[in-house]
Amino acid sequence: MDCSNSNGGSKRLLDLAQRLRLYKPPLLPEDILDGVMEEKVVSESITSIAQNTEELRYKRAAVLICIFEGDAGDLRVLLTKRSSKLSTYSGEVALPGGKAEEGDKDDKDTAKREAMEEIGLDPELVDVVTVLEPFFSK
């Protein structure tokens, strides 16, 4: 994700954004399962997975990988340090982001909202150029 709108920024940053726009993430396990179920190809293992859908549920969250150009023209990524008082991942370096809320339209919305809450980044300044494949955490 890029903190520079497509209207500005260096050629180097715009080239990176264009390459990222071409990225296509692999199918998610749930997408694969949905496709298999739509074709009505059911095996014992798929039936077993489908019956245990509670185990497949997870809490959605999203982070923003904010790439920007430093004063010297070098590309940088914005990182935060989590409070040492938090119950999870306390004191760790992290990307701005967090859990999805009911009003969020999608992961992009979640990441931009969380970046606004955590670091004051105006969502209007964010040009989302791609969404990467999900990472499943504990």
HUSUL-V722650 format. One record per residue. PSI is psi in whole degrees, -180 to 180 (* if undefined). Layout:
PSI  PSI
This chain:
149  128  -2  131  156  -19  -16  -174  161  166  -40  -45  -40  -37  -42  -45  -42  -41  -40  -34  -27  -12  133  114  155  163  141  152  -40  -34  -41  -46  -45  -44  -42  -42  -36  -35  -2  33  105  127  174  -42  -38  -41  -43  -43  -46  -34  -23  45  -26  -36  -23  -12  145  162  125  143  162  147  160  122  95  108  128  169  127  174  -33  6  1  150  138  160  134  125  156  166  123  146  144  -8  -4  152  -24  141  33  137  2  154  136  165  148  136  -179  -163  146  147  163  -37  -9  132  -38  -174  -34  -45  -44  -49  -44  -42  -47  -40  -36  -45  -40  -41  3  20  121  120  -26  -20  -9  126  102  119  -21  164  124  166  151  156  127  123  167  *
